Amino acid sequence: MNWLKSMLSDGVDQSVSSKRVITFLAFLLFAAGAIGDLIWDLKIDSTTLNYLMYIIVGGLGFTASEKFAPK
């Protein structure tokens, strides 16, 4: 459980980052939708998957930009 907290925590003060939590949850939903579509032939609306993808890409971008922002 400690590795999950360290993955979701901010590098500065080790508090859990809301951007990382939201991005991780969006990734889990995206993966569940993709697996459900591939294995069980569940039809997931492509617009919903696109929105989840935008949240994931945006969250990763904001998280990566924190590394280069002046402190």
Buried (B, 14 or more C-beta within 10 A) or exposed (E): EEEEEEEBBBEEEEEEBEBBEBBBBBBEBBEEBEEEBEEEEEEBEEEEBEEBEEBBEBBBEEBEEBEEEEE
